[in-house]
Amino acid sequence: MPRHVHPSLAAVLGAALTLAACGAAGAPADDAPASPSSTTAEPGFPVTVATCGVETTLEAPPERIVTIKSSATEMVLALGAGDRLVGTAYPDGEVPAELADAVADVPVLAEKNPSAEAVLELEPDLVYAGWESNLSPDGAGERSTYEDLGIATYVSPSACKAPEHQPDRLTFDLVFEEITEMGEVLGEPEAAAELVARQRAELDAVTPSGAGLTAVWYSSGSDTPYVGAGIGAPQMILEAAGLENIAADVADTWTSLAWEAVAERDPDVIVLVDSAWNTAEHKIEVLESNPVTAALPAVREGRYLTVPFPATEAGVRNVPAVTDLAAQLAALEARM
């Protein structure tokens, strides 16, 4: 059955110095009453998965899920498990309209990382994070502590930072593997298979640009931009749309790149990441007010493409982002 935290756990941890110091002190009592279904195995369970070097086992589909980052929230929604969300955090932008109703009444715990106490008050049986740093001492607490308390954790595999766990290069096959694995974790394998099939067909229908245009993927930063590098979702999406990433030579998911370096590489187009905390409009203001970038032909001529932030990380929005980016690019090329 799904694993629940003892009702008094949140209060116990609220009085503790840190979540990490709590260990397994709040584990459920041995004599806690068992659910009538506790002796009945759920089809496909138990499920054991390992992400970023941490292994977790679920005895049954999770019933109380907390997500951190939009990519995780939207994965749960897309797989039809939105009714099991009890809390979300770190929203990067609006949820797609077709998924919005399912999450409309789910509380947002924090605009960035939630506190461990806020998460534990909801008594989740699964905490699903888009970034490895979401579940850290500086985030919502250590994964090991949640696991010790009987709470399963999952981090998007593409977000792992240790070399032995980080993908050499993100591919759509790896994205589809995460969708498939989350389908198993949530007890929604058929929904996952259907979603992967639809997305493969959509990706196959995209015709990449053949114009040989270069691009910079501008995610954040004003004094020094933070751009998409050569092994993460930005590179994967740009390549699928037929654009050459000017930072493709950097073996990382994201990297800082001085404005002078951007100007020297003189990208043909600029992909603006639109987030709740750093809008595309703000980025245009930065580009047009900076003497180094204001002179770039791409800036002078407004050769901008936009991508919503939740689509910039591995997840269910990557394929639609390629479709949309390719359409924007075709329209831009028509007026170049």
Secondary structure, DSSP 8 states (H G I E B T S, - for coil): ------TTHHHHHHHSS-SGGGTTTT---TT----TTTTS--TT-SEEEEETTEEEEESS--SSEEEESHHHHHHHHHTT-GGGEEEEE---S---HHHHHHHTTS-B--SS---HHHHHTT--SEEEESSGGGSSTTTT--HHHHHHTT-EEEE-GGG--STTTS-SS--HHHHHHHHHHHHHHHT-HHHHHHHHHHHHHHHHT-----S--EEEEEEE-SSS-EEE-SSSHHHHHHHHHT-EETTTTS-SSEEE--HHHHHHH--SEEEEEEBTTB-HHHHHHHHHH-HHHHTSHHHHTT-EEEEEGGGGSSSTTHHHHHHHHHHHHHHHHHH-
